[in-house]
Every structure is written in structure tokens, then in C-alpha cells.
Amino acid sequence: MKWLLVIVLILILGILSYSATQHHLDAKAARMQHGNDEDRRSAKELREISRKIDQGKYLYR
């Protein structure tokens, strides 16, 4: 029974960290969008990384 609890907790932790990382990248990109040209390019790259995370491309690397 304890193993089941440990597995569930690990799964919950993994899901929360995955969504928190994606949210952090999206929020940072939104803040950088209002900056200079270099910041806007960086914001575009962050949004692309966030989309790739959403598609699972960075999840299994």
C-alpha cells in the first residue's frame, strides 16, 4: 500500500513540475514581448520551447 502512495506522489510531483515549467516560460515570454528587439526574439524562442514541451518533444530527452 505504501508503494502505491509513493507512486501516486511521484506522478503528482512530475505533473506539477511539468506544468509549472511551461507556465513559467509562457509568463516570461509575455513579459519580454514588451521589450526591445532582442527581448522579443527571446520571447519568441521561449514560446517555441513551451510549445515543444506541450507536444512532448522535451519531455523524454
DSSP file (Angstrom, degrees, kcal/mol; ACC not computed):
  #  RESIDUE AA STRUCTURE BP1 BP2  ACC     N-H-->O    O-->H-N    N-H-->O    O-->H-N    TCO  KAPPA ALPHA  PHI   PSI    X-CA   Y-CA   Z-CA
    1    1 A M     >        0   0    0      0, 0.0     4,-1.7     0, 0.0     5,-0.1   0.000 360.0 360.0 360.0 -37.2    0.0    0.0    0.0
    2    2 A K  H  >  +     0   0    0      1,-0.2     4,-2.3     2,-0.2     5,-0.2   0.868 360.0  56.7 -65.2 -34.5    2.9    2.4    0.8
    3    3 A W  H  > S+     0   0    0      1,-0.2     4,-2.6     2,-0.2    -1,-0.2   0.892 104.6  52.1 -63.4 -38.7    4.3    1.7   -2.7
    4    4 A L  H  > S+     0   0    0      2,-0.2     4,-2.4     1,-0.2    -1,-0.2   0.909 109.7  49.0 -63.4 -41.8    1.1    2.9   -4.3
    5    5 A L  H  X S+     0   0    0     -4,-1.7     4,-2.4     2,-0.2    -2,-0.2   0.902 111.2  49.8 -63.5 -42.0    1.2    6.1   -2.3
    6    6 A V  H  X S+     0   0    0     -4,-2.3     4,-2.3     2,-0.2    -2,-0.2   0.919 111.4  48.9 -63.9 -44.1    4.8    6.7   -3.3
    7    7 A I  H  X S+     0   0    0     -4,-2.6     4,-2.3     2,-0.2    -2,-0.2   0.918 111.7  48.7 -62.6 -44.4    4.0    6.1   -7.0
    8    8 A V  H  X S+     0   0    0     -4,-2.4     4,-2.4     1,-0.2    -2,-0.2   0.914 111.5  49.7 -63.1 -43.1    1.0    8.5   -6.8
    9    9 A L  H  X S+     0   0    0     -4,-2.4     4,-2.5     1,-0.2    -1,-0.2   0.894 110.4  49.9 -63.9 -39.9    3.0   11.2   -5.1
   10   10 A I  H  X S+     0   0    0     -4,-2.3     4,-2.3     2,-0.2    -1,-0.2   0.910 111.1  49.5 -64.9 -41.7    5.8   10.9   -7.7
   11   11 A L  H  X S+     0   0    0     -4,-2.3     4,-2.4     2,-0.2    -2,-0.2   0.917 111.7  48.2 -63.0 -43.4    3.3   11.2  -10.5
   12   12 A I  H  X S+     0   0    0     -4,-2.4     4,-2.5     1,-0.2     5,-0.2   0.920 111.7  49.8 -63.6 -43.8    1.7   14.2   -9.0
   13   13 A L  H  X S+     0   0    0     -4,-2.5     4,-2.3     1,-0.2     5,-0.2   0.904 111.2  49.8 -61.3 -42.1    5.0   15.9   -8.4
   14   14 A G  H  X S+     0   0    0     -4,-2.3     4,-2.1     2,-0.2    -2,-0.2   0.913 111.7  47.2 -63.8 -44.2    6.0   15.2  -12.0
   15   15 A I  H  X S+     0   0    0     -4,-2.4     4,-2.3     1,-0.2     5,-0.2   0.912 113.3  48.7 -65.2 -42.8    2.8   16.6  -13.4
   16   16 A L  H  X S+     0   0    0     -4,-2.5     4,-2.2     1,-0.2    -2,-0.2   0.906 112.4  47.0 -65.7 -41.4    3.0   19.7  -11.3
   17   17 A S  H  X S+     0   0    0     -4,-2.3     4,-2.1    -5,-0.2    -1,-0.2   0.881 111.5  52.6 -69.0 -35.9    6.7   20.4  -12.2
   18   18 A Y  H  X S+     0   0    0     -4,-2.1     4,-1.8    -5,-0.2    -2,-0.2   0.942 113.9  41.2 -62.0 -49.7    5.9   19.9  -15.9
   19   19 A S  H  X S+     0   0    0     -4,-2.3     4,-2.3     1,-0.2    -2,-0.2   0.837 112.8  54.9 -71.2 -32.0    3.0   22.4  -15.9
   20   20 A A  H  X S+     0   0    0     -4,-2.2     4,-2.5    -5,-0.2    -1,-0.2   0.897 107.7  49.8 -67.7 -39.5    4.9   24.9  -13.7
   21   21 A T  H  X S+     0   0    0     -4,-2.1     4,-2.2     2,-0.2    -2,-0.2   0.932 112.4  47.0 -63.4 -45.8    7.9   24.9  -16.1
   22   22 A Q  H  X S+     0   0    0     -4,-1.8     4,-2.2     1,-0.2    -2,-0.2   0.911 113.0  48.8 -63.5 -42.6    5.6   25.5  -19.1
   23   23 A H  H  X S+     0   0    0     -4,-2.3     4,-2.6     1,-0.2     5,-0.2   0.902 109.8  52.7 -64.0 -41.1    3.7   28.3  -17.2
   24   24 A H  H  X S+     0   0    0     -4,-2.5     4,-2.4     1,-0.2    -2,-0.2   0.918 110.0  47.6 -61.6 -44.7    7.0   30.0  -16.2
   25   25 A L  H  X S+     0   0    0     -4,-2.2     4,-2.2     1,-0.2    -1,-0.2   0.910 113.1  48.2 -64.2 -42.4    8.2   30.0  -19.8
   26   26 A D  H  X S+     0   0    0     -4,-2.2     4,-2.0     2,-0.2    -2,-0.2   0.905 112.7  48.2 -64.7 -41.5    4.9   31.4  -21.1
   27   27 A A  H  X S+     0   0    0     -4,-2.6     4,-1.9     2,-0.2    -2,-0.2   0.905 112.3  48.6 -66.8 -41.2    4.8   34.1  -18.4
   28   28 A K  H  X S+     0   0    0     -4,-2.4     4,-2.3    -5,-0.2    -1,-0.2   0.896 110.4  51.6 -66.0 -39.3    8.4   35.2  -19.0
   29   29 A A  H  X S+     0   0    0     -4,-2.2     4,-1.4     1,-0.2    -1,-0.2   0.889 107.8  52.5 -63.5 -39.3    7.7   35.3  -22.8
   30   30 A A  H  < S+     0   0    0     -4,-2.0     4,-0.4     1,-0.2    -1,-0.2   0.897 111.2  46.7 -64.4 -39.8    4.7   37.6  -22.2
   31   31 A R  H >< S+     0   0    0     -4,-1.9     3,-0.9     1,-0.2    -2,-0.2   0.895 113.1  48.8 -67.6 -39.5    6.8   40.0  -20.1
   32   32 A M  H >< S+     0   0    0     -4,-2.3     3,-2.0     1,-0.2    -1,-0.2   0.716  91.9  78.5 -75.0 -20.3    9.6   40.0  -22.6
   33   33 A Q  T 3< S+     0   0    0     -4,-1.4    -1,-0.2     1,-0.3    -2,-0.2   0.763  91.5  54.2 -59.4 -25.4    7.3   40.7  -25.5
   34   34 A H  T <  S+     0   0    0     -3,-0.9    -1,-0.3    -4,-0.4    -2,-0.1   0.289  97.5  83.9 -93.9   9.8    7.1   44.4  -24.5
   35   35 A G  S <  S-     0   0    0     -3,-2.0    -3,-0.0     1,-0.2    -2,-0.0   0.044  89.5 -59.5 -94.3-156.0   10.9   44.9  -24.5
   36   36 A N     >  -     0   0    0      1,-0.1     4,-2.2     4,-0.0    -1,-0.2  -0.047  65.0 -81.3 -79.0-173.5   13.4   45.7  -27.3
   37   37 A D  H  > S+     0   0    0      1,-0.2     4,-2.1     2,-0.2     5,-0.2   0.890 129.7  50.5 -60.6 -41.9   14.1   43.7  -30.4
   38   38 A E  H  > S+     0   0    0      1,-0.2     4,-2.3     2,-0.2    -1,-0.2   0.905 110.3  50.0 -64.6 -40.7   16.4   41.2  -28.6
   39   39 A D  H  > S+     0   0    0      1,-0.2     4,-2.5     2,-0.2    -1,-0.2   0.897 109.5  51.5 -64.1 -39.7   13.8   40.6  -25.9
   40   40 A R  H  X S+     0   0    0     -4,-2.2     4,-2.0     2,-0.2    -1,-0.2   0.880 109.6  49.7 -66.2 -37.2   11.1   40.0  -28.5
   41   41 A R  H  X S+     0   0    0     -4,-2.1     4,-2.1     2,-0.2    -2,-0.2   0.921 111.9  48.5 -64.9 -42.8   13.3   37.4  -30.2
   42   42 A S  H  X S+     0   0    0     -4,-2.3     4,-2.4     1,-0.2    -2,-0.2   0.887 109.1  53.5 -63.6 -38.1   14.0   35.7  -26.9
   43   43 A A  H  X S+     0   0    0     -4,-2.5     4,-2.3     2,-0.2    -1,-0.2   0.903 107.2  51.4 -63.3 -40.5   10.2   35.7  -26.1
   44   44 A K  H  X S+     0   0    0     -4,-2.0     4,-2.1     1,-0.2    -2,-0.2   0.920 110.3  48.9 -62.1 -43.2    9.6   34.0  -29.4
   45   45 A E  H  X S+     0   0    0     -4,-2.1     4,-2.3     1,-0.2    -2,-0.2   0.888 109.9  51.6 -64.2 -39.1   12.1   31.3  -28.6
   46   46 A L  H  X S+     0   0    0     -4,-2.4     4,-2.5     1,-0.2    -1,-0.2   0.904 109.1  50.3 -64.6 -40.2   10.7   30.8  -25.2
   47   47 A R  H  X S+     0   0    0     -4,-2.3     4,-2.3     2,-0.2    -1,-0.2   0.892 109.7  51.4 -64.9 -37.9    7.2   30.3  -26.7
   48   48 A E  H  X S+     0   0    0     -4,-2.1     4,-2.2     2,-0.2    -2,-0.2   0.915 110.6  48.0 -64.2 -42.0    8.6   27.8  -29.2
   49   49 A I  H  X S+     0   0    0     -4,-2.3     4,-2.3     1,-0.2    -2,-0.2   0.914 110.9  51.5 -62.9 -42.3   10.2   25.8  -26.3
   50   50 A S  H  X S+     0   0    0     -4,-2.5     4,-2.2     1,-0.2    -2,-0.2   0.898 109.6  49.5 -62.4 -40.4    7.0   26.0  -24.4
   51   51 A R  H  X S+     0   0    0     -4,-2.3     4,-1.9     2,-0.2    -1,-0.2   0.897 109.8  51.2 -65.0 -39.6    5.1   24.6  -27.4
   52   52 A K  H  X>S+     0   0    0     -4,-2.2     5,-2.4     2,-0.2     4,-0.6   0.879 108.9  50.9 -66.6 -36.1    7.6   21.8  -27.8
   53   53 A I  H ><5S+     0   0    0     -4,-2.3     3,-0.9     1,-0.2    -1,-0.2   0.918 109.1  51.9 -62.8 -42.1    7.2   20.9  -24.2
   54   54 A D  H 3<5S+     0   0    0     -4,-2.2    -2,-0.2     1,-0.3    -1,-0.2   0.857 109.7  48.9 -62.8 -35.1    3.4   20.8  -24.7
   55   55 A Q  H 3<5S-     0   0    0     -4,-1.9    -1,-0.3    -5,-0.1    -2,-0.2   0.561 117.7-114.7 -81.8  -7.9    3.9   18.5  -27.7
   56   56 A G  T <X5S+     0   0    0     -3,-0.9     4,-0.7    -4,-0.6    -3,-0.2   0.560  79.0 125.8  89.8   8.5    6.2   16.3  -25.6
   57   57 A K  T  4<S+     0   0    0     -5,-2.4    -4,-0.2     1,-0.2     3,-0.1   0.836  82.4  34.3 -72.1 -31.1    9.4   16.8  -27.6
   58   58 A Y  T >4 S+     0   0    0     -6,-0.6     3,-0.7    -9,-0.2    -1,-0.2   0.501 101.2  80.0 -98.4  -5.2   11.4   17.9  -24.5
   59   59 A L  T 34 S+     0   0    0     -7,-0.3    -2,-0.2     1,-0.2    -1,-0.1   0.855  99.6  36.3 -70.0 -35.0    9.6   15.6  -22.0
   60   60 A Y  T 3<        0   0    0     -4,-0.7    -1,-0.2     1,-0.2    -2,-0.1   0.162 360.0 360.0-109.3  19.0   11.6   12.5  -23.0
   61   61 A R    <         0   0    0     -3,-0.7    -1,-0.2     0, 0.0    -2,-0.1   0.447 360.0 360.0 -90.3 360.0   15.1   13.9  -23.7
